[in-house]
Amino acid sequence: MSAAGGRPVDLAHLSTYTGGDAALNAEVLQLFVDQAAKLMVQLRNALEVADQKSWYATAHSLKG
């Protein structure tokens, strides 16, 4: 894990972008969770049809 303190999300870093607004932090994190779920479906679909190009592009989106 690369986030501060070994946690998956560096909340202090996130707060620098949200001005420490707890509601905005929660909204940003929920957006990530929602997008990650959709991207995981896309990764699974790409694996099922052995589409390396789509898998790579989707994995890159998830990383970003």
Secondary structure as the mmCIF struct_conf table of DSSP 4:
data_model
#
loop_
_struct_conf.conf_type_id
_struct_conf.id
_struct_conf.beg_label_comp_id
_struct_conf.beg_label_asym_id
_struct_conf.beg_label_seq_id
_struct_conf.end_label_comp_id
_struct_conf.end_label_asym_id
_struct_conf.end_label_seq_id
BEND BEND1 ALA A 3 ALA A 3
HELX_RH_3T_P HELX_RH_3T_P1 ALA A 4 GLY A 6
BEND BEND2 PRO A 8 VAL A 9
HELX_RH_AL_P HELX_RH_AL_P1 LEU A 11 THR A 18
TURN_TY1_P TURN_TY1_P1 GLY A 19 GLY A 20
HELX_RH_AL_P HELX_RH_AL_P2 ALA A 22 GLU A 48
TURN_TY1_P TURN_TY1_P2 VAL A 49 ALA A 50
HELX_RH_AL_P HELX_RH_AL_P3 GLN A 52 LYS A 63
#
